[in-house]
Amino acid sequence: MNQPPNDTTSIAPGPWLLAALILLAALSRLLPHPPNFSPVEAVALFGGAFFASRALALLVPLLAMLVADFALGLLHGGLYAGWFGSAGFWLVYLCIAASVALGFGLRGRAGAGRVLGYCLAGSVLFFLVTNFGAWLSSPMYPRTGAGLMQAYVAGIPFFQWTVLGTIAYAALLFGGFGLLRARLPVLRPQTV
């Protein structure tokens, strides 16, 4: 006798697939790459754009980055140990949360032009917040307007890599998920 599937016990594949894509992107930070060429902003935007649950949209990118940070800490030991709990750590995670919120604006409207615009906005946000944090916490910069400008100028060479990394990872995540959605009907709702 055939019974209809029990929807209350089945696990929707969409959220698991999104989480897996985000975790893989976050773990790619373990591979050699130029400074600041990373998926940080892209995974946040992607999570905000596609998780139906806002809680998962926030939690998954934060946890994926934390897993990657712990893995980097294991690989690099003392170099990375001071990172956890530092002001820079908290500012990066604040940027991730803010970029998830930005990603909510992409829900149902994640076309290439919009994603590019949001990538640029997320990259600028990351640049402004993290370099402000470097100015506040580093003895390298005097606590003056000129010192703040020094911190921002020092961050410019890294900014180009932030933008390029965000765009490249967003292309992989948004484009790859778009291809999967075209082939798998279960992924077709605007958020999963």
Secondary structure, DSSP 8 states (H G I E B T S, - for coil): ------TTT---HHHHHHHHHHHHHHHGGGS---TT-SSHHHHHHHHHHH-SSHHHHHHHHHHHHHHHHHHHHHHHTHHHHTTTTSHHHHHHHHHHHHHHHHHGGGTT---HHHHHHHHHHHHHHHHHHHHHHHHHH-TTS-SSHHHHHHHHHHHHHHHHHHHHHHHHHHHHHHHHHHHHHHH-GGG-SS--
